[in-house]
């Protein structure tokens, strides 16, 4: 049995266990056409000759933990717990007062617990919380290479709402990871 409850504290072992990474055999590639008459940016699903594997271990440090712990303590983050109290999923969420939205900074379900509806239940708890606080949208950002996450978010009612061709570095476009912003309107 899984219980969804507020997440009040985050530490490094929890993040290291849940924020692992992903693998995919397809990615989205961007194409940009810019002129005086207009600009278009398109995304195309592209098969890869070999799987793309992304690991997040090097990105987790004390600064990240302190930042996420402060966000969790603000009261908008949630976790999925097994009967024994083991955390198997997190949604680290930060309210944006200025535009009445809830930004999902991290959303992860332990790999061995994926495919059981835990992520869906966790996201629904986030959405119910946001609605109760009169927020208008859930917002998340992921990479164009993280097609499994994009598909998951779409299945939960999120739509692509923005693309940033240089969010991570000055060399993201055309062949690197491009930031994909998705929203679920409440």
Buried (B, 14 or more C-beta within 10 A) or exposed (E): EBEBEEBEEBEBEBBEBBBBEBEBEBBBBBEEEEEEEEEEBEBEEEEEEEEBEEEBEEEBEEEBBEBBBEBBBEEBBBBBBBEEEEBBBBBBBBBEEEEBBBBBBBBBBBEEBBEBEBBEBBBBBBBEBBEEEEBEBBBBBBBBBBBBBBEBBEEBBBEBBEBBBEBEEEEBBEEBBBBBBBBBEB
